[in-house]
Structure formats: structure tokens, C-alpha cells
Amino acid sequence: MMTGEMDILRMDERQRLAWLRANRVTLMLVGLTWIGMIVWEIFHGRFPKFLVTMVPVFALVRFLVFRYNQRTP
């Protein structure tokens, strides 16, 4: 079994749920910021190649890490 930060901090179920909610909100804020940066670049007449390219790259990395963690006991 993989030990995560919730196990290391010995969180109970209520704390784990709060931690996961905080992570979700953080990811949403990062996503909105990322979209805002893309819109800003387009608004100023520049195509945000790096920002647009990194979206599927990060999705692929997340998927690969998920698959790896899914296989390890």
C-alpha cells in the first residue's frame, strides 16, 4: 500500500475529505488561471503555443501516473 500525505499526517475521514476538497479547489483555481493566461495572450494578438501545448502534456502525465499507481499494490 502506498503511503500518502494523508497517512503520514494520520488524518481521520473528515480531515481526508477536507484535504481532497482543498486539492480540488486548488486545481480549479490553477485551471482558471491557466485559461485566463491563454485568453490574455490571444487578446493581445499572440498565440499561446506553450500554454496550449502543455494542457495535453499534463493530462498525459497525470494519466500515466494514475496507471502506474493503479498497478502497484
CHARMM-style PDB file with segment names, atoms N, HN, CA, C and O in Angstrom:
ATOM      1  N   MET     1       0.837  -1.182   0.000  1.00  0.00      PROA
ATOM      2  CA  MET     1       0.000   0.000   0.000  1.00  0.00      PROA
ATOM      3  C   MET     1       0.881   1.244   0.000  1.00  0.00      PROA
ATOM      4  O   MET     1       1.860   1.337   0.740  1.00  0.00      PROA
ATOM      5  N   MET     2       0.509   2.182  -0.838  1.00  0.00      PROA
ATOM      6  HN  MET     2      -0.287   2.106  -1.439  1.00  0.00      PROA
ATOM      7  CA  MET     2       1.278   3.413  -0.934  1.00  0.00      PROA
ATOM      8  C   MET     2       0.886   4.364   0.191  1.00  0.00      PROA
ATOM      9  O   MET     2      -0.297   4.563   0.468  1.00  0.00      PROA
ATOM     10  N   THR     3       1.885   4.943   0.830  1.00  0.00      PROA
ATOM     11  HN  THR     3       2.846   4.782   0.606  1.00  0.00      PROA
ATOM     12  CA  THR     3       1.633   5.892   1.904  1.00  0.00      PROA
ATOM     13  C   THR     3       1.625   7.293   1.322  1.00  0.00      PROA
ATOM     14  O   THR     3       2.577   7.709   0.662  1.00  0.00      PROA
ATOM     15  N   GLY     4       0.556   8.007   1.567  1.00  0.00      PROA
ATOM     16  HN  GLY     4      -0.218   7.669   2.102  1.00  0.00      PROA
ATOM     17  CA  GLY     4       0.434   9.379   1.082  1.00  0.00      PROA
ATOM     18  C   GLY     4       0.514  10.361   2.224  1.00  0.00      PROA
ATOM     19  O   GLY     4       0.691   9.986   3.383  1.00  0.00      PROA
ATOM     20  N   GLU     5       0.380  11.635   1.875  1.00  0.00      PROA
ATOM     21  HN  GLU     5       0.236  11.940   0.933  1.00  0.00      PROA
ATOM     22  CA  GLU     5       0.479  12.664   2.906  1.00  0.00      PROA
ATOM     23  C   GLU     5      -0.637  12.541   3.928  1.00  0.00      PROA
ATOM     24  O   GLU     5      -0.449  12.904   5.089  1.00  0.00      PROA
ATOM     25  N   MET     6      -1.804  12.033   3.517  1.00  0.00      PROA
ATOM     26  HN  MET     6      -1.957  11.739   2.573  1.00  0.00      PROA
ATOM     27  CA  MET     6      -2.904  11.878   4.468  1.00  0.00      PROA
ATOM     28  C   MET     6      -2.589  10.803   5.503  1.00  0.00      PROA
ATOM     29  O   MET     6      -2.969  10.925   6.668  1.00  0.00      PROA
ATOM     30  N   ASP     7      -1.892   9.749   5.074  1.00  0.00      PROA
ATOM     31  HN  ASP     7      -1.583   9.649   4.128  1.00  0.00      PROA
ATOM     32  CA  ASP     7      -1.495   8.702   6.017  1.00  0.00      PROA
ATOM     33  C   ASP     7      -0.388   9.181   6.948  1.00  0.00      PROA
ATOM     34  O   ASP     7      -0.403   8.902   8.147  1.00  0.00      PROA
ATOM     35  N   ILE     8       0.569   9.904   6.379  1.00  0.00      PROA
ATOM     36  HN  ILE     8       0.581  10.130   5.405  1.00  0.00      PROA
ATOM     37  CA  ILE     8       1.688  10.412   7.182  1.00  0.00      PROA
ATOM     38  C   ILE     8       1.182  11.368   8.252  1.00  0.00      PROA
ATOM     39  O   ILE     8       1.669  11.349   9.383  1.00  0.00      PROA
ATOM     40  N   LEU     9       0.206  12.204   7.902  1.00  0.00      PROA
ATOM     41  HN  LEU     9      -0.189  12.219   6.983  1.00  0.00      PROA
ATOM     42  CA  LEU     9      -0.351  13.158   8.863  1.00  0.00      PROA
ATOM     43  C   LEU     9      -1.416  12.541   9.758  1.00  0.00      PROA
ATOM     44  O   LEU     9      -1.978  13.216  10.621  1.00  0.00      PROA
ATOM     45  N   ARG    10      -1.696  11.242   9.549  1.00  0.00      PROA
ATOM     46  HN  ARG    10      -1.240  10.693   8.849  1.00  0.00      PROA
ATOM     47  CA  ARG    10      -2.678  10.491  10.347  1.00  0.00      PROA
ATOM     48  C   ARG    10      -4.037  11.193  10.393  1.00  0.00      PROA
ATOM     49  O   ARG    10      -4.599  11.434  11.462  1.00  0.00      PROA
ATOM     50  N   MET    11      -4.543  11.511   9.204  1.00  0.00      PROA
ATOM     51  HN  MET    11      -4.087  11.315   8.336  1.00  0.00      PROA
ATOM     52  CA  MET    11      -5.827  12.206   9.112  1.00  0.00      PROA
ATOM     53  C   MET    11      -6.979  11.236   9.286  1.00  0.00      PROA
ATOM     54  O   MET    11      -6.922  10.095   8.828  1.00  0.00      PROA
ATOM     55  N   ASP    12      -8.034  11.705   9.958  1.00  0.00      PROA
ATOM     56  HN  ASP    12      -8.080  12.632  10.330  1.00  0.00      PROA
ATOM     57  CA  ASP    12      -9.246  10.908  10.026  1.00  0.00      PROA
ATOM     58  C   ASP    12     -10.069  11.175   8.759  1.00  0.00      PROA
ATOM     59  O   ASP    12      -9.655  11.962   7.908  1.00  0.00      PROA
ATOM     60  N   GLU    13     -11.215  10.535   8.632  1.00  0.00      PROA
ATOM     61  HN  GLU    13     -11.552   9.896   9.323  1.00  0.00      PROA
ATOM     62  CA  GLU    13     -12.002  10.647   7.398  1.00  0.00      PROA
ATOM     63  C   GLU    13     -12.460  12.074   7.127  1.00  0.00      PROA
ATOM     64  O   GLU    13     -12.474  12.509   5.975  1.00  0.00      PROA
ATOM     65  N   ARG    14     -12.834  12.804   8.168  1.00  0.00      PROA
ATOM     66  HN  ARG    14     -12.823  12.450   9.104  1.00  0.00      PROA
ATOM     67  CA  ARG    14     -13.272  14.194   7.991  1.00  0.00      PROA
ATOM     68  C   ARG    14     -12.126  15.053   7.463  1.00  0.00      PROA
ATOM     69  O   ARG    14     -12.325  15.878   6.571  1.00  0.00      PROA
ATOM     70  N   GLN    15     -10.932  14.860   8.011  1.00  0.00      PROA
ATOM     71  HN  GLN    15     -10.770  14.190   8.735  1.00  0.00      PROA
ATOM     72  CA  GLN    15      -9.772  15.619   7.557  1.00  0.00      PROA
ATOM     73  C   GLN    15      -9.371  15.227   6.136  1.00  0.00      PROA
ATOM     74  O   GLN    15      -8.971  16.079   5.342  1.00  0.00      PROA
ATOM     75  N   ARG    16      -9.477  13.941   5.819  1.00  0.00      PROA
ATOM     76  HN  ARG    16      -9.802  13.249   6.464  1.00  0.00      PROA
ATOM     77  CA  ARG    16      -9.159  13.484   4.461  1.00  0.00      PROA
ATOM     78  C   ARG    16     -10.088  14.132   3.443  1.00  0.00      PROA
ATOM     79  O   ARG    16      -9.644  14.574   2.383  1.00  0.00      PROA
ATOM     80  N   LEU    17     -11.380  14.188   3.763  1.00  0.00      PROA
ATOM     81  HN  LEU    17     -11.741  13.828   4.624  1.00  0.00      PROA
ATOM     82  CA  LEU    17     -12.343  14.796   2.860  1.00  0.00      PROA
ATOM     83  C   LEU    17     -12.037  16.288   2.681  1.00  0.00      PROA
ATOM     84  O   LEU    17     -12.107  16.805   1.566  1.00  0.00      PROA
ATOM     85  N   ALA    18     -11.705  16.969   3.757  1.00  0.00      PROA
ATOM     86  HN  ALA    18     -11.649  16.549   4.663  1.00  0.00      PROA
ATOM     87  CA  ALA    18     -11.358  18.389   3.675  1.00  0.00      PROA
ATOM     88  C   ALA    18     -10.097  18.582   2.826  1.00  0.00      PROA
ATOM     89  O   ALA    18     -10.014  19.529   2.043  1.00  0.00      PROA
ATOM     90  N   TRP    19      -9.120  17.689   2.981  1.00  0.00      PROA
ATOM     91  HN  TRP    19      -9.187  16.920   3.617  1.00  0.00      PROA
ATOM     92  CA  TRP    19      -7.874  17.758   2.214  1.00  0.00      PROA
ATOM     93  C   TRP    19      -8.166  17.575   0.718  1.00  0.00      PROA
ATOM     94  O   TRP    19      -7.645  18.316  -0.115  1.00  0.00      PROA
ATOM     95  N   LEU    20      -8.995  16.592   0.388  1.00  0.00      PROA
ATOM     96  HN  LEU    20      -9.419  15.990   1.064  1.00  0.00      PROA
ATOM     97  CA  LEU    20      -9.338  16.349  -1.008  1.00  0.00      PROA
ATOM     98  C   LEU    20     -10.122  17.511  -1.605  1.00  0.00      PROA
ATOM     99  O   LEU    20      -9.917  17.868  -2.765  1.00  0.00      PROA
ATOM    100  N   ARG    21     -11.016  18.102  -0.824  1.00  0.00      PROA
ATOM    101  HN  ARG    21     -11.184  17.812   0.119  1.00  0.00      PROA
ATOM    102  CA  ARG    21     -11.758  19.272  -1.303  1.00  0.00      PROA
ATOM    103  C   ARG    21     -10.819  20.446  -1.546  1.00  0.00      PROA
ATOM    104  O   ARG    21     -10.963  21.161  -2.538  1.00  0.00      PROA
ATOM    105  N   ALA    22      -9.856  20.649  -0.644  1.00  0.00      PROA
ATOM    106  HN  ALA    22      -9.739  20.069   0.162  1.00  0.00      PROA
ATOM    107  CA  ALA    22      -8.878  21.727  -0.816  1.00  0.00      PROA
ATOM    108  C   ALA    22      -8.045  21.493  -2.080  1.00  0.00      PROA
ATOM    109  O   ALA    22      -7.757  22.436  -2.817  1.00  0.00      PROA
ATOM    110  N   ASN    23      -7.662  20.250  -2.328  1.00  0.00      PROA
ATOM    111  HN  ASN    23      -7.896  19.484  -1.730  1.00  0.00      PROA
ATOM    112  CA  ASN    23      -6.916  19.931  -3.543  1.00  0.00      PROA
ATOM    113  C   ASN    23      -7.752  20.216  -4.788  1.00  0.00      PROA
ATOM    114  O   ASN    23      -7.241  20.751  -5.772  1.00  0.00      PROA
ATOM    115  N   ARG    24      -9.022  19.864  -4.746  1.00  0.00      PROA
ATOM    116  HN  ARG    24      -9.437  19.429  -3.946  1.00  0.00      PROA
ATOM    117  CA  ARG    24      -9.912  20.093  -5.890  1.00  0.00      PROA
ATOM    118  C   ARG    24     -10.047  21.585  -6.167  1.00  0.00      PROA
ATOM    119  O   ARG    24      -9.965  22.011  -7.319  1.00  0.00      PROA
ATOM    120  N   VAL    25     -10.253  22.380  -5.122  1.00  0.00      PROA
ATOM    121  HN  VAL    25     -10.319  22.034  -4.186  1.00  0.00      PROA
ATOM    122  CA  VAL    25     -10.384  23.827  -5.305  1.00  0.00      PROA
ATOM    123  C   VAL    25      -9.092  24.412  -5.863  1.00  0.00      PROA
ATOM    124  O   VAL    25      -9.124  25.278  -6.736  1.00  0.00      PROA
ATOM    125  N   THR    26      -7.965  23.942  -5.362  1.00  0.00      PROA
ATOM    126  HN  THR    26      -7.939  23.238  -4.653  1.00  0.00      PROA
ATOM    127  CA  THR    26      -6.673  24.423  -5.851  1.00  0.00      PROA
ATOM    128  C   THR    26      -6.505  24.110  -7.337  1.00  0.00      PROA
ATOM    129  O   THR    26      -6.066  24.966  -8.105  1.00  0.00      PROA
ATOM    130  N   LEU    27      -6.849  22.902  -7.742  1.00  0.00      PROA
ATOM    131  HN  LEU    27      -7.205  22.206  -7.119  1.00  0.00      PROA
ATOM    132  CA  LEU    27      -6.743  22.537  -9.159  1.00  0.00      PROA
ATOM    133  C   LEU    27      -7.678  23.370 -10.021  1.00  0.00      PROA
ATOM    134  O   LEU    27      -7.322  23.737 -11.141  1.00  0.00      PROA
ATOM    135  N   MET    28      -8.866  23.674  -9.515  1.00  0.00      PROA
ATOM    136  HN  MET    28      -9.155  23.376  -8.606  1.00  0.00      PROA
ATOM    137  CA  MET    28      -9.784  24.517 -10.277  1.00  0.00      PROA
ATOM    138  C   MET    28      -9.228  25.927 -10.436  1.00  0.00      PROA
ATOM    139  O   MET    28      -9.342  26.519 -11.510  1.00  0.00      PROA
ATOM    140  N   LEU    29      -8.630  26.467  -9.388  1.00  0.00      PROA
ATOM    141  HN  LEU    29      -8.537  25.986  -8.516  1.00  0.00      PROA
ATOM    142  CA  LEU    29      -8.042  27.806  -9.471  1.00  0.00      PROA
ATOM    143  C   LEU    29      -6.865  27.832 -10.443  1.00  0.00      PROA
ATOM    144  O   LEU    29      -6.712  28.782 -11.210  1.00  0.00      PROA
ATOM    145  N   VAL    30      -6.041  26.798 -10.410  1.00  0.00      PROA
ATOM    146  HN  VAL    30      -6.165  26.027  -9.786  1.00  0.00      PROA
ATOM    147  CA  VAL    30      -4.928  26.710 -11.356  1.00  0.00      PROA
ATOM    148  C   VAL    30      -5.461  26.629 -12.782  1.00  0.00      PROA
ATOM    149  O   VAL    30      -4.931  27.284 -13.680  1.00  0.00      PROA
ATOM    150  N   GLY    31      -6.499  25.836 -12.996  1.00  0.00      PROA
ATOM    151  HN  GLY    31      -6.929  25.303 -12.267  1.00  0.00      PROA
ATOM    152  CA  GLY    31      -7.096  25.720 -14.322  1.00  0.00      PROA
ATOM    153  C   GLY    31      -7.674  27.036 -14.813  1.00  0.00      PROA
ATOM    154  O   GLY    31      -7.480  27.406 -15.971  1.00  0.00      PROA
ATOM    155  N   LEU    32      -8.381  27.743 -13.945  1.00  0.00      PROA
ATOM    156  HN  LEU    32      -8.539  27.442 -13.004  1.00  0.00      PROA
ATOM    157  CA  LEU    32      -8.938  29.042 -14.331  1.00  0.00      PROA
ATOM    158  C   LEU    32      -7.837  30.051 -14.632  1.00  0.00      PROA
ATOM    159  O   LEU    32      -7.962  30.845 -15.565  1.00  0.00      PROA
ATOM    160  N   THR    33      -6.769  30.026 -13.856  1.00  0.00      PROA
ATOM    161  HN  THR    33      -6.668  29.381 -13.098  1.00  0.00      PROA
ATOM    162  CA  THR    33      -5.629  30.910 -14.106  1.00  0.00      PROA
ATOM    163  C   THR    33      -5.003  30.584 -15.453  1.00  0.00      PROA
ATOM    164  O   THR    33      -4.669  31.482 -16.226  1.00  0.00      PROA
ATOM    165  N   TRP    34      -4.849  29.299 -15.729  1.00  0.00      PROA
ATOM    166  HN  TRP    34      -5.121  28.569 -15.101  1.00  0.00      PROA
ATOM    167  CA  TRP    34      -4.268  28.846 -16.998  1.00  0.00      PROA
ATOM    168  C   TRP    34      -5.128  29.331 -18.174  1.00  0.00      PROA
ATOM    169  O   TRP    34      -4.607  29.859 -19.156  1.00  0.00      PROA
ATOM    170  N   ILE    35      -6.436  29.147 -18.062  1.00  0.00      PROA
ATOM    171  HN  ILE    35      -6.859  28.719 -17.264  1.00  0.00      PROA
ATOM    172  CA  ILE    35      -7.346  29.609 -19.115  1.00  0.00      PROA
ATOM    173  C   ILE    35      -7.260  31.119 -19.254  1.00  0.00      PROA
ATOM    174  O   ILE    35      -7.265  31.643 -20.368  1.00  0.00      PROA
ATOM    175  N   GLY    36      -7.181  31.819 -18.135  1.00  0.00      PROA
ATOM    176  HN  GLY    36      -7.177  31.394 -17.230  1.00  0.00      PROA
ATOM    177  CA  GLY    36      -7.029  33.269 -18.170  1.00  0.00      PROA
ATOM    178  C   GLY    36      -5.754  33.700 -18.876  1.00  0.00      PROA
ATOM    179  O   GLY    36      -5.754  34.683 -19.617  1.00  0.00      PROA
ATOM    180  N   MET    37      -4.672  32.973 -18.651  1.00  0.00      PROA
ATOM    181  HN  MET    37      -4.672  32.175 -18.049  1.00  0.00      PROA
ATOM    182  CA  MET    37      -3.411  33.295 -19.319  1.00  0.00      PROA
ATOM    183  C   MET    37      -3.521  33.071 -20.824  1.00  0.00      PROA
ATOM    184  O   MET    37      -2.987  33.854 -21.609  1.00  0.00      PROA
ATOM    185  N   ILE    38      -4.214  32.002 -21.231  1.00  0.00      PROA
ATOM    186  HN  ILE    38      -4.648  31.365 -20.593  1.00  0.00      PROA
ATOM    187  CA  ILE    38      -4.413  31.727 -22.651  1.00  0.00      PROA
ATOM    188  C   ILE    38      -5.245  32.846 -23.286  1.00  0.00      PROA
ATOM    189  O   ILE    38      -4.896  33.352 -24.353  1.00  0.00      PROA
ATOM    190  N   VAL    39      -6.340  33.228 -22.633  1.00  0.00      PROA
ATOM    191  HN  VAL    39      -6.623  32.816 -21.766  1.00  0.00      PROA
ATOM    192  CA  VAL    39      -7.202  34.297 -23.147  1.00  0.00      PROA
ATOM    193  C   VAL    39      -6.426  35.608 -23.220  1.00  0.00      PROA
ATOM    194  O   VAL    39      -6.564  36.352 -24.191  1.00  0.00      PROA
ATOM    195  N   TRP    40      -5.617  35.898 -22.214  1.00  0.00      PROA
ATOM    196  HN  TRP    40      -5.505  35.294 -21.425  1.00  0.00      PROA
ATOM    197  CA  TRP    40      -4.810  37.120 -22.188  1.00  0.00      PROA
ATOM    198  C   TRP    40      -3.873  37.188 -23.403  1.00  0.00      PROA
ATOM    199  O   TRP    40      -3.761  38.219 -24.066  1.00  0.00      PROA
ATOM    200  N   GLU    41      -3.205  36.057 -23.672  1.00  0.00      PROA
ATOM    201  HN  GLU    41      -3.296  35.220 -23.132  1.00  0.00      PROA
ATOM    202  CA  GLU    41      -2.289  36.014 -24.812  1.00  0.00      PROA
ATOM    203  C   GLU    41      -3.041  36.221 -26.127  1.00  0.00      PROA
ATOM    204  O   GLU    41      -2.589  36.974 -26.990  1.00  0.00      PROA
ATOM    205  N   ILE    42      -4.178  35.560 -26.280  1.00  0.00      PROA
ATOM    206  HN  ILE    42      -4.545  34.948 -25.579  1.00  0.00      PROA
ATOM    207  CA  ILE    42      -4.970  35.699 -27.505  1.00  0.00      PROA
ATOM    208  C   ILE    42      -5.488  37.137 -27.638  1.00  0.00      PROA
ATOM    209  O   ILE    42      -5.490  37.702 -28.732  1.00  0.00      PROA
ATOM    210  N   PHE    43      -5.920  37.717 -26.529  1.00  0.00      PROA
ATOM    211  HN  PHE    43      -5.917  37.258 -25.640  1.00  0.00      PROA
ATOM    212  CA  PHE    43      -6.433  39.084 -26.529  1.00  0.00      PROA
ATOM    213  C   PHE    43      -5.363  40.076 -26.990  1.00  0.00      PROA
ATOM    214  O   PHE    43      -5.679  41.083 -27.624  1.00  0.00      PROA
ATOM    215  N   HSD    44      -4.107  39.791 -26.673  1.00  0.00      PROA
ATOM    216  HN  HSD    44      -3.851  38.974 -26.157  1.00  0.00      PROA
ATOM    217  CA  HSD    44      -3.003  40.665 -27.067  1.00  0.00      PROA
ATOM    218  C   HSD    44      -2.385  40.267 -28.408  1.00  0.00      PROA
ATOM    219  O   HSD    44      -1.289  40.716 -28.743  1.00  0.00      PROA
ATOM    220  N   GLY    45      -3.078  39.435 -29.169  1.00  0.00      PROA
ATOM    221  HN  GLY    45      -3.968  39.070 -28.897  1.00  0.00      PROA
ATOM    222  CA  GLY    45      -2.656  39.110 -30.516  1.00  0.00      PROA
ATOM    223  C   GLY    45      -1.557  38.075 -30.636  1.00  0.00      PROA
ATOM    224  O   GLY    45      -0.946  37.938 -31.696  1.00  0.00      PROA
ATOM    225  N   ARG    46      -1.298  37.348 -29.566  1.00  0.00      PROA
ATOM    226  HN  ARG    46      -1.795  37.460 -28.705  1.00  0.00      PROA
ATOM    227  CA  ARG    46      -0.269  36.302 -29.601  1.00  0.00      PROA
ATOM    228  C   ARG    46      -0.936  34.953 -29.402  1.00  0.00      PROA
ATOM    229  O   ARG    46      -1.868  34.822 -28.609  1.00  0.00      PROA
ATOM    230  N   PHE    47      -0.451  33.943 -30.131  1.00  0.00      PROA
ATOM    231  HN  PHE    47       0.306  34.049 -30.775  1.00  0.00      PROA
ATOM    232  CA  PHE    47      -0.978  32.598 -29.926  1.00  0.00      PROA
ATOM    233  C   PHE    47      -0.154  31.913 -28.839  1.00  0.00      PROA
ATOM    234  O   PHE    47       1.063  31.790 -28.981  1.00  0.00      PROA
ATOM    235  N   PRO    48      -0.792  31.463 -27.756  1.00  0.00      PROA
ATOM    236  CA  PRO    48      -0.068  30.862 -26.624  1.00  0.00      PROA
ATOM    237  C   PRO    48       0.298  29.402 -26.884  1.00  0.00      PROA
ATOM    238  O   PRO    48      -0.292  28.499 -26.291  1.00  0.00      PROA
ATOM    239  N   LYS    49       1.271  29.169 -27.770  1.00  0.00      PROA
ATOM    240  HN  LYS    49       1.750  29.903 -28.252  1.00  0.00      PROA
ATOM    241  CA  LYS    49       1.639  27.798 -28.152  1.00  0.00      PROA
ATOM    242  C   LYS    49       2.028  26.955 -26.946  1.00  0.00      PROA
ATOM    243  O   LYS    49       1.557  25.827 -26.793  1.00  0.00      PROA
ATOM    244  N   PHE    50       2.887  27.501 -26.091  1.00  0.00      PROA
ATOM    245  HN  PHE    50       3.269  28.417 -26.215  1.00  0.00      PROA
ATOM    246  CA  PHE    50       3.355  26.740 -24.932  1.00  0.00      PROA
ATOM    247  C   PHE    50       2.196  26.383 -24.012  1.00  0.00      PROA
ATOM    248  O   PHE    50       2.063  25.230 -23.602  1.00  0.00      PROA
ATOM    249  N   LEU    51       1.360  27.357 -23.688  1.00  0.00      PROA
ATOM    250  HN  LEU    51       1.468  28.294 -24.021  1.00  0.00      PROA
ATOM    251  CA  LEU    51       0.252  27.124 -22.761  1.00  0.00      PROA
ATOM    252  C   LEU    51      -0.730  26.094 -23.306  1.00  0.00      PROA
ATOM    253  O   LEU    51      -1.202  25.228 -22.569  1.00  0.00      PROA
ATOM    254  N   VAL    52      -1.038  26.189 -24.601  1.00  0.00      PROA
ATOM    255  HN  VAL    52      -0.655  26.893 -25.200  1.00  0.00      PROA
ATOM    256  CA  VAL    52      -1.986  25.258 -25.205  1.00  0.00      PROA
ATOM    257  C   VAL    52      -1.370  23.865 -25.321  1.00  0.00      PROA
ATOM    258  O   VAL    52      -2.054  22.863 -25.114  1.00  0.00      PROA
ATOM    259  N   THR    53      -0.086  23.799 -25.651  1.00  0.00      PROA
ATOM    260  HN  THR    53       0.470  24.613 -25.820  1.00  0.00      PROA
ATOM    261  CA  THR    53       0.594  22.505 -25.801  1.00  0.00      PROA
ATOM    262  C   THR    53       0.706  21.774 -24.470  1.00  0.00      PROA
ATOM    263  O   THR    53       0.613  20.547 -24.434  1.00  0.00      PROA
ATOM    264  N   MET    54       0.902  22.493 -23.395  1.00  0.00      PROA
ATOM    265  HN  MET    54       0.977  23.490 -23.425  1.00  0.00      PROA
ATOM    266  CA  MET    54       1.116  21.851 -22.103  1.00  0.00      PROA
ATOM    267  C   MET    54      -0.147  21.225 -21.519  1.00  0.00      PROA
ATOM    268  O   MET    54      -0.044  20.351 -20.658  1.00  0.00      PROA
ATOM    269  N   VAL    55      -1.322  21.637 -21.954  1.00  0.00      PROA
ATOM    270  HN  VAL    55      -1.406  22.346 -22.654  1.00  0.00      PROA
ATOM    271  CA  VAL    55      -2.559  21.052 -21.431  1.00  0.00      PROA
ATOM    272  C   VAL    55      -2.612  19.544 -21.694  1.00  0.00      PROA
ATOM    273  O   VAL    55      -2.793  18.782 -20.745  1.00  0.00      PROA
ATOM    274  N   PRO    56      -2.463  19.079 -22.947  1.00  0.00      PROA
ATOM    275  CA  PRO    56      -2.486  17.624 -23.156  1.00  0.00      PROA
ATOM    276  C   PRO    56      -1.256  16.923 -22.575  1.00  0.00      PROA
ATOM    277  O   PRO    56      -1.331  15.750 -22.211  1.00  0.00      PROA
ATOM    278  N   VAL    57      -0.132  17.626 -22.485  1.00  0.00      PROA
ATOM    279  HN  VAL    57      -0.072  18.579 -22.781  1.00  0.00      PROA
ATOM    280  CA  VAL    57       1.067  17.017 -21.896  1.00  0.00      PROA
ATOM    281  C   VAL    57       0.818  16.710 -20.423  1.00  0.00      PROA
ATOM    282  O   VAL    57       1.111  15.607 -19.960  1.00  0.00      PROA
ATOM    283  N   PHE    58       0.279  17.678 -19.685  1.00  0.00      PROA
ATOM    284  HN  PHE    58       0.041  18.574 -20.061  1.00  0.00      PROA
ATOM    285  CA  PHE    58      -0.020  17.442 -18.271  1.00  0.00      PROA
ATOM    286  C   PHE    58      -1.089  16.365 -18.105  1.00  0.00      PROA
ATOM    287  O   PHE    58      -1.025  15.567 -17.170  1.00  0.00      PROA
ATOM    288  N   ALA    59      -2.069  16.339 -19.007  1.00  0.00      PROA
ATOM    289  HN  ALA    59      -2.120  16.987 -19.766  1.00  0.00      PROA
ATOM    290  CA  ALA    59      -3.109  15.303 -18.947  1.00  0.00      PROA
ATOM    291  C   ALA    59      -2.491  13.925 -19.160  1.00  0.00      PROA
ATOM    292  O   ALA    59      -2.857  12.970 -18.476  1.00  0.00      PROA
ATOM    293  N   LEU    60      -1.562  13.816 -20.097  1.00  0.00      PROA
ATOM    294  HN  LEU    60      -1.264  14.592 -20.653  1.00  0.00      PROA
ATOM    295  CA  LEU    60      -0.889  12.543 -20.346  1.00  0.00      PROA
ATOM    296  C   LEU    60      -0.064  12.109 -19.135  1.00  0.00      PROA
ATOM    297  O   LEU    60      -0.099  10.943 -18.741  1.00  0.00      PROA
ATOM    298  N   VAL    61       0.675  13.045 -18.550  1.00  0.00      PROA
ATOM    299  HN  VAL    61       0.703  13.992 -18.870  1.00  0.00      PROA
ATOM    300  CA  VAL    61       1.479  12.715 -17.362  1.00  0.00      PROA
ATOM    301  C   VAL    61       0.572  12.239 -16.229  1.00  0.00      PROA
ATOM    302  O   VAL    61       0.878  11.251 -15.561  1.00  0.00      PROA
ATOM    303  N   ARG    62      -0.527  12.928 -16.013  1.00  0.00      PROA
ATOM    304  HN  ARG    62      -0.776  13.731 -16.556  1.00  0.00      PROA
ATOM    305  CA  ARG    62      -1.463  12.533 -14.956  1.00  0.00      PROA
ATOM    306  C   ARG    62      -2.026  11.141 -15.217  1.00  0.00      PROA
ATOM    307  O   ARG    62      -2.146  10.338 -14.292  1.00  0.00      PROA
ATOM    308  N   PHE    63      -2.375  10.847 -16.473  1.00  0.00      PROA
ATOM    309  HN  PHE    63      -2.278  11.499 -17.225  1.00  0.00      PROA
ATOM    310  CA  PHE    63      -2.906   9.543 -16.833  1.00  0.00      PROA
ATOM    311  C   PHE    63      -1.861   8.452 -16.605  1.00  0.00      PROA
ATOM    312  O   PHE    63      -2.180   7.392 -16.068  1.00  0.00      PROA
ATOM    313  N   LEU    64      -0.622   8.704 -17.008  1.00  0.00      PROA
ATOM    314  HN  LEU    64      -0.362   9.566 -17.444  1.00  0.00      PROA
ATOM    315  CA  LEU    64       0.433   7.707 -16.838  1.00  0.00      PROA
ATOM    316  C   LEU    64       0.729   7.443 -15.359  1.00  0.00      PROA
ATOM    317  O   LEU    64       0.934   6.294 -14.966  1.00  0.00      PROA
ATOM    318  N   VAL    65       0.752   8.480 -14.550  1.00  0.00      PROA
ATOM    319  HN  VAL    65       0.585   9.413 -14.869  1.00  0.00      PROA
ATOM    320  CA  VAL    65       0.964   8.304 -13.108  1.00  0.00      PROA
ATOM    321  C   VAL    65      -0.200   7.532 -12.501  1.00  0.00      PROA
ATOM    322  O   VAL    65       0.004   6.663 -11.653  1.00  0.00      PROA
ATOM    323  N   PHE    66      -1.418   7.845 -12.932  1.00  0.00      PROA
ATOM    324  HN  PHE    66      -1.584   8.551 -13.620  1.00  0.00      PROA
ATOM    325  CA  PHE    66      -2.597   7.117 -12.464  1.00  0.00      PROA
ATOM    326  C   PHE    66      -2.487   5.637 -12.792  1.00  0.00      PROA
ATOM    327  O   PHE    66      -2.715   4.788 -11.930  1.00  0.00      PROA
ATOM    328  N   ARG    67      -2.131   5.318 -14.058  1.00  0.00      PROA
ATOM    329  HN  ARG    67      -1.946   6.008 -14.758  1.00  0.00      PROA
ATOM    330  CA  ARG    67      -1.996   3.928 -14.469  1.00  0.00      PROA
ATOM    331  C   ARG    67      -0.907   3.215 -13.676  1.00  0.00      PROA
ATOM    332  O   ARG    67      -1.082   2.066 -13.271  1.00  0.00      PROA
ATOM    333  N   TYR    68       0.211   3.892 -13.454  1.00  0.00      PROA
ATOM    334  HN  TYR    68       0.353   4.826 -13.783  1.00  0.00      PROA
ATOM    335  CA  TYR    68       1.304   3.297 -12.690  1.00  0.00      PROA
ATOM    336  C   TYR    68       0.849   2.993 -11.258  1.00  0.00      PROA
ATOM    337  O   TYR    68       1.092   1.902 -10.743  1.00  0.00      PROA
ATOM    338  N   ASN    69       0.194   3.956 -10.627  1.00  0.00      PROA
ATOM    339  HN  ASN    69      -0.004   4.843 -11.045  1.00  0.00      PROA
ATOM    340  CA  ASN    69      -0.262   3.763  -9.248  1.00  0.00      PROA
ATOM    341  C   ASN    69      -1.384   2.734  -9.174  1.00  0.00      PROA
ATOM    342  O   ASN    69      -1.553   2.078  -8.146  1.00  0.00      PROA
ATOM    343  N   GLN    70      -2.139   2.587 -10.232  1.00  0.00      PROA
ATOM    344  HN  GLN    70      -2.002   3.120 -11.067  1.00  0.00      PROA
ATOM    345  CA  GLN    70      -3.212   1.602 -10.255  1.00  0.00      PROA
ATOM    346  C   GLN    70      -2.657   0.179 -10.257  1.00  0.00      PROA
ATOM    347  O   GLN    70      -3.264  -0.722  -9.679  1.00  0.00      PROA
ATOM    348  N   ARG    71      -1.522  -0.026 -10.895  1.00  0.00      PROA
ATOM    349  HN  ARG    71      -1.029   0.707 -11.365  1.00  0.00      PROA
ATOM    350  CA  ARG    71      -0.928  -1.359 -10.994  1.00  0.00      PROA
ATOM    351  C   ARG    71      -0.133  -1.758  -9.763  1.00  0.00      PROA
ATOM    352  O   ARG    71      -0.049  -2.945  -9.445  1.00  0.00      PROA
ATOM    353  N   THR    72       0.453  -0.789  -9.060  1.00  0.00      PROA
ATOM    354  HN  THR    72       0.384   0.174  -9.318  1.00  0.00      PROA
ATOM    355  CA  THR    72       1.275  -1.133  -7.902  1.00  0.00      PROA
ATOM    356  C   THR    72       0.390  -1.400  -6.694  1.00  0.00      PROA
ATOM    357  O   THR    72      -0.536  -0.638  -6.419  1.00  0.00      PROA
ATOM    358  N   PRO    73       0.674  -2.482  -5.970  1.00  0.00      PROA
ATOM    359  CA  PRO    73      -0.182  -2.818  -4.807  1.00  0.00      PROA
ATOM    360  C   PRO    73       0.014  -1.889  -3.628  1.00  0.00      PROA
ATOM    361  OT1 PRO    73      -0.635  -2.055  -2.596  1.00  0.00      PROA
TER     362      PRO     73
END
